[in-house]
Amino acid sequence: MASLSRRDDGDSPLPAKAPTFFKIVLDKALRDGRLEIPPAFVMKNEDCLADSVFLKDPTGRVWRIELTRRCGKVWLQKGWSEFAKFYSLNHGYLLVFSHEGGFSHFLVRIFQRNTLEIDYPISSSHDGVPMLCGGIQLPKNEEHGDNVSVKILDSPRPKTRSGGGMHTDEEKTTRLSDRAFSRAVSFKSSNPFLVVKMQPSYIASQLRLSGSFVRRHICARGVCDMNLEISSRRSWPVKCRVGVYRRKQYARVYDGWKAFARENRVKVGDACVFELINKGGTRSATFKVGVYRA
């Protein structure tokens, strides 16, 4: 299903619109517990999608839904069934998703088969802070810096425990990693930026960035120079190779990246914000890097 397109009205161009797509809910999506994101939207807006997305309804209630990727397709999956049940979604309902500017943040509106928008349940809150379903509170302040904190509440999702009744090390690592990523995606800036969750291969070898992001903002193909800054006093030069392989855009940061990760103690599960603060030419750029520890 294609994403919504923009039309020109005569000679007066419409203002730029946020990336938007719609989906009609089918019985299969409710039965299988997942909803596919239109491939055309994924191809054009890959840098809008992280490992999870945050869906906000018009009342301010926010849902974190984890994504599943396979063979170039992307689905809303873990958390989708709870979302669908909460809003009593049925076959034929129409959902409109509009990207809100923050990384992986979307406003979602829900329409019934009679074309009318649903009456949304009143959003609950704690101490005036909007509630993120799944157990995380979003900061009330829109301005987020490096010290942004997210309070973790008791999650309504079932927890798997080891035989002794304690969480395993793997579960603890996953929980901390999710917390770091949730903090990182709340970052906002007027500059273009990416949020990347550190994988074992990123630490051991090369960092992968969104190919569409790098091609759009830095260079379309070949090798470009980047500087990674933690503060204005220190920067690390790295190389980035950009290209297309099997019709998929890629960007891989290599020469200098391992030194940056080692010297700044970047670990698996950490979430890094790469904010583009200076474009030095057609093949060079400077990123300010924020590391959110797992």
matplotlib code that plots the C-alpha trace (Angstrom):
import matplotlib.pyplot as plt

x = [0.0, 1.5, 2.3, 0.1, 1.3, 1.2, -0.7, -0.1, -3.0, -2.6, 0.7, 0.8, 3.0, 1.9, 4.3, 6.5, 4.6, 5.9, 6.4, 3.0, 1.4, -1.9, -2.9, -6.2, -6.4, -7.1, -8.1, -4.7, -2.9, -5.0, -4.7, -0.9, -0.2, 1.7, 1.1, 3.3, 4.7, 4.3, 7.5, 7.4, 7.5, 10.3, 12.4, 12.0, 12.1, 14.4, 16.1, 12.7, 12.6, 14.7, 14.4, 11.2, 8.7, 6.7, 3.1, 1.2, -2.6, -4.3, -4.7, -1.0, -0.9, 2.3, 2.9, 6.3, 6.1, 9.1, 9.8, 10.6, 12.6, 12.9, 13.7, 13.4, 10.0, 9.2, 6.4, 5.0, 5.0, 5.9, 3.2, 1.0, -1.6, -1.9, -2.3, -5.0, -6.8, -6.7, -8.3, -10.7, -9.4, -11.4, -11.1, -11.5, -10.3, -8.0, -4.8, -2.9, 0.7, 2.5, 6.2, 6.6, 10.2, 11.7, 13.5, 10.9, 8.1, 4.7, 1.3, -1.4, -5.1, -7.7, -10.8, -13.7, -15.3, -18.0, -15.2, -15.5, -12.5, -12.8, -13.3, -9.9, -9.7, -8.5, -4.7, -3.5, -0.5, 1.8, 2.7, 1.7, 4.0, 2.6, 2.5, 4.2, 2.4, 4.7, 6.1, 8.2, 7.3, 8.2, 9.8, 7.4, 9.9, 10.4, 14.0, 16.2, 19.9, 22.6, 21.3, 17.7, 16.3, 13.4, 11.7, 11.1, 7.8, 6.5, 5.8, 2.5, 4.2, 5.0, 8.6, 10.5, 12.4, 15.1, 14.4, 15.7, 13.2, 15.9, 16.3, 19.1, 22.1, 20.7, 17.4, 19.1, 21.3, 18.2, 16.3, 19.2, 19.7, 16.0, 16.2, 19.3, 17.5, 14.3, 16.3, 18.2, 15.1, 13.6, 16.5, 15.3, 17.2, 16.7, 19.8, 19.5, 20.4, 20.4, 20.0, 21.9, 21.7, 25.2, 25.4, 28.3, 29.4, 29.4, 31.8, 34.1, 34.2, 32.3, 29.5, 26.4, 24.5, 21.3, 22.4, 19.5, 20.5, 24.1, 23.3, 20.8, 22.9, 26.6, 27.5, 25.7, 28.4, 32.1, 34.2, 33.5, 35.3, 33.6, 34.6, 33.0, 32.9, 32.0, 32.8, 34.2, 37.6, 38.1, 37.2, 38.0, 38.4, 36.7, 35.9, 32.5, 31.9, 28.5, 26.9, 24.1, 24.3, 21.4, 19.2, 19.8, 21.6, 24.3, 26.8, 29.6, 32.0, 35.4, 38.8, 39.0, 35.6, 37.1, 39.4, 36.5, 34.4, 37.3, 38.4, 34.9, 34.0, 31.1, 29.6, 27.1, 23.6, 24.5, 22.5, 24.4, 22.9, 24.8, 23.8, 25.0, 26.3, 28.5, 28.7, 32.2, 31.7, 30.4, 32.3, 32.9, 30.8, 31.0, 28.8, 28.2, 27.9, 25.8, 26.3, 23.4, 24.8, 23.0]
y = [0.0, 3.3, 6.2, 9.3, 11.6, 15.4, 17.3, 20.7, 23.1, 25.1, 27.1, 27.3, 24.6, 23.0, 23.2, 20.2, 17.5, 15.0, 11.5, 9.8, 6.5, 4.7, 1.1, -0.7, -3.2, -6.7, -9.8, -11.3, -8.5, -9.0, -12.8, -12.9, -10.2, -7.9, -5.1, -4.6, -1.1, -0.3, -1.2, 2.1, 4.0, 1.9, 2.3, 6.1, 6.8, 4.2, 6.7, 7.2, 3.7, 2.3, -1.1, 0.2, 3.0, 5.2, 5.7, 8.6, 8.9, 12.4, 12.3, 12.0, 8.3, 6.7, 3.1, 1.5, -1.1, -3.2, -3.8, -7.1, -7.1, -9.9, -10.0, -6.3, -6.2, -4.4, -5.2, -3.6, -6.7, -6.8, -4.6, -4.5, -7.0, -5.0, -1.8, -3.3, -4.7, -1.4, 0.5, -2.4, -2.5, -4.5, -5.6, -2.5, 0.1, 2.8, 3.9, 7.0, 7.3, 10.7, 11.1, 13.7, 14.7, 12.8, 9.6, 6.8, 8.9, 8.8, 10.3, 7.7, 8.4, 5.7, 5.7, 3.2, 1.5, 4.2, 6.8, 8.4, 8.8, 6.8, 8.2, 7.8, 6.6, 9.3, 9.1, 8.2, 10.0, 10.0, 13.3, 15.1, 13.0, 11.4, 7.6, 5.3, 2.1, -0.8, 0.9, 3.9, 7.6, 10.2, 13.4, 16.3, 18.8, 18.8, 20.0, 16.9, 17.1, 14.5, 14.0, 13.2, 10.6, 8.2, 6.6, 2.9, 1.7, -1.8, -3.2, -4.9, -7.4, -10.8, -11.3, -14.5, -15.7, -18.3, -21.3, -19.4, -16.6, -14.1, -12.4, -13.9, -11.8, -11.9, -10.5, -7.8, -6.8, -6.6, -4.5, -2.0, -1.9, -1.1, 1.6, 3.2, 3.2, 4.6, 7.5, 8.1, 8.2, 11.0, 13.3, 16.2, 18.7, 21.0, 19.3, 16.0, 13.1, 9.3, 7.0, 3.7, 0.8, -0.8, -4.4, -6.8, -6.4, -2.6, -2.7, -5.4, -4.2, -1.5, 0.8, 0.7, 3.9, 4.6, 4.7, 7.0, 9.4, 9.6, 9.8, 12.6, 14.8, 14.0, 12.2, 9.8, 7.3, 6.5, 7.4, 10.5, 11.9, 12.4, 13.8, 12.4, 14.7, 13.9, 17.5, 20.5, 19.7, 16.3, 14.7, 11.5, 11.3, 8.3, 7.2, 6.2, 4.2, 4.8, 2.8, 0.4, -3.3, -5.5, -2.4, -1.5, 1.6, 1.2, 3.4, 1.8, 3.7, 2.0, 3.7, 5.3, 4.0, 1.2, 3.8, 6.0, 3.2, 2.0, 5.3, 6.3, 2.9, 2.4, -1.1, -3.5, -2.3, 1.4, 3.8, 6.6, 9.7, 11.1, 14.7, 16.4, 19.7, 20.7, 19.7, 20.7, 20.0, 17.5, 14.6, 15.7, 16.2, 16.6, 14.7, 15.4, 12.0, 11.4, 8.0, 6.6, 3.9, 0.5]
z = [0.0, -1.1, 1.2, 0.9, -1.8, -2.0, -4.6, -6.1, -6.2, -9.2, -9.1, -5.3, -3.9, -0.6, 2.3, 2.9, 4.7, 7.2, 5.8, 6.0, 5.1, 5.8, 6.3, 6.2, 9.0, 7.7, 9.6, 8.8, 10.6, 13.7, 13.6, 12.9, 15.5, 13.1, 10.7, 7.6, 6.9, 3.2, 1.3, -0.6, 2.7, 4.1, 0.9, 0.9, 4.7, 6.1, 8.4, 10.2, 11.5, 14.3, 16.1, 17.7, 16.8, 19.1, 18.2, 19.8, 19.5, 19.5, 23.3, 23.9, 24.8, 23.4, 22.5, 21.9, 19.1, 18.2, 14.5, 12.8, 9.5, 7.0, 3.3, 2.9, 4.6, 7.9, 10.4, 13.5, 15.8, 19.5, 21.1, 18.0, 19.4, 22.7, 20.6, 18.4, 21.4, 23.3, 20.4, 19.5, 16.0, 13.5, 9.9, 7.6, 10.0, 8.5, 10.3, 9.3, 10.5, 10.3, 11.2, 13.9, 13.4, 16.4, 15.4, 15.1, 16.5, 14.7, 15.3, 14.5, 13.8, 13.6, 11.5, 11.6, 8.6, 8.6, 7.8, 11.3, 13.6, 16.8, 20.2, 21.9, 25.5, 27.8, 28.3, 31.8, 33.3, 36.3, 37.8, 34.7, 32.5, 29.4, 29.8, 27.3, 27.2, 28.0, 31.2, 30.2, 30.9, 28.4, 29.7, 29.9, 28.7, 24.9, 25.2, 25.7, 26.3, 27.0, 30.6, 29.6, 31.9, 31.4, 34.5, 34.1, 35.6, 36.2, 32.7, 32.1, 29.8, 31.3, 32.4, 31.9, 34.9, 35.5, 37.8, 40.9, 40.4, 39.3, 36.0, 33.8, 32.7, 29.2, 30.3, 32.3, 29.4, 27.1, 29.6, 30.0, 26.2, 25.7, 28.3, 26.6, 23.2, 24.6, 26.1, 22.8, 20.6, 22.7, 21.5, 19.4, 17.3, 14.4, 12.8, 10.9, 13.2, 13.5, 16.4, 16.2, 18.7, 19.0, 17.8, 18.3, 14.7, 15.0, 17.9, 16.5, 12.9, 11.0, 12.0, 9.8, 9.2, 7.2, 3.6, 2.6, 5.4, 4.3, 0.6, 1.3, 3.6, 2.8, -0.4, -2.8, -3.5, -2.8, 0.3, 2.4, 5.4, 8.8, 12.1, 15.3, 18.3, 21.8, 22.9, 21.1, 22.5, 20.8, 17.5, 15.8, 12.0, 10.3, 6.8, 5.4, 2.3, 0.6, -2.1, -3.3, -3.1, -4.5, -4.7, -1.1, 0.0, 2.6, 4.5, 6.5, 8.8, 9.1, 9.3, 12.7, 14.0, 16.2, 17.9, 18.6, 20.1, 22.2, 23.5, 24.4, 25.9, 23.5, 24.3, 22.8, 23.7, 24.0, 21.8, 20.0, 18.6, 15.5, 15.0, 11.8, 13.0, 10.0, 6.4, 5.2, 1.5, -0.9, 0.8, 4.4, 7.6, 11.3, 13.7, 17.4, 19.1, 22.2, 23.9, 26.0, 28.2, 28.5]

ax = plt.figure().add_subplot(projection="3d")
ax.plot(x, y, z, "-o")
ax.set_aspect("equal")
plt.show()
